[in-house]
Amino acid sequence: MSRPAQRAALSTLNTTIVTALKGAILLGATTAGMAQAQQSPALDRISISAGAFRAEPKIHIGGDTNYGRVDTPDEKIDDVTLPRVKAEVLIGDSHGLSFDYFRFDEDWAGTASGDTVYEGRPVAGTISADADLRLEMARFSYKWWLGKEKNAFGIGLGAAYLRAKISGSAEANLSASNPVENYSFSGSASGSDSVWAPTVELAWRHSLNEQWRVYAEGSGIKKNGGTVEGHVWNGSVGVEWFPHKNVGLVVDYNVQKIDLHRNGDRTADLDLKLKGPSAFVKVRF
């Protein structure tokens, strides 16, 4: 082979080696970047949780009626089990979408005696009532997750849909002093309303190992103006256990505080507090 040909072949070989080295370096960098882009072990790519919320309710209801304004005292009612569903999707390594739904649907009846408020005046007597309250809440949110190690912190914005329906009947025999007046009435009524409201969320999750994780979440909803006003806030602390890679159990303690005010010809107020444990079966992919 002539020297020009040798020099040409050597140049081609050097170019090939340099190109291969550049490709290897680029491939290595890309692989390292992909490894770094993996989400935190405290997060799942896709998960669905279905279970129940065992709640201890405390309720206060007030409103305008044909007979005047009536406000009930705060009352604890029997513990209830509420169905609840959650779902989460992680897009990339730090963008998440979440959904949470629960429903309170209970009947109750009873007789209250003692002091209450009627037409803004303190009165004494008895009220017999039965009622059916149905409250549904669905929350959708976007979360930005910070951290790729065992700790992940989420900041979220979204919207919540609230729908409340109440119906019932009551009979009252009340008396007031200064001046002395007696009131007796009975009747029944029903009403419903729904509203969308913005929500803000905060979350923290920590991976102990491949099977155990802990978390804490909080959210707040505030609605001003319109037919329905009020606020809802929620807080929970929980533990996740995965005996299998894709199926696990979740247990948490949750507090929901719902305070709604309906405007119109007849105003109405609903103050409902739910607290207690929740349990879910969680499937992740």
Salt bridges, closest charged atoms under 4 A:
ASP44 OD2 - ARG213 NH2 2.64
ASP44 OD2 - LYS282 NZ 3.33
ASP44 OD1 - ARG284 NH1 3.24
GLU56 OE2 - LYS76 NZ 3.59
ASP64 OD1 - ARG69 NH1 3.91
ASP71 OD1 - HIS60 NE2 3.64
ASP71 OD2 - ARG69 NE 3.16
ASP74 OD1 - HIS60 ND1 3.41
GLU88 OE2 - ARG205 NH2 2.74
ASP93 OD2 - LYS148 NZ 3.43
ASP100 OD2 - ARG84 NH2 2.79
ASP100 OD2 - ARG139 NH2 3.00
GLU136 OE2 - ARG134 NH2 3.72
GLU181 OE2 - ARG121 NH1 2.62
ASP193 OD2 - ARG262 NE 3.10
GLU201 OE2 - ARG139 NE 2.97
GLU201 OE1 - LYS143 NZ 2.91
GLU217 OE2 - ARG205 NH2 2.78
GLU240 OE1 - ARG213 NH2 2.90
GLU240 OE2 - LYS282 NZ 2.79
ASP252 OD2 - LYS86 NZ 3.87
ASP269 OD2 - ARG69 NH2 2.39
ASP269 OD1 - HIS261 ND1 2.34
ASP271 OD1 - LYS257 NZ 2.81
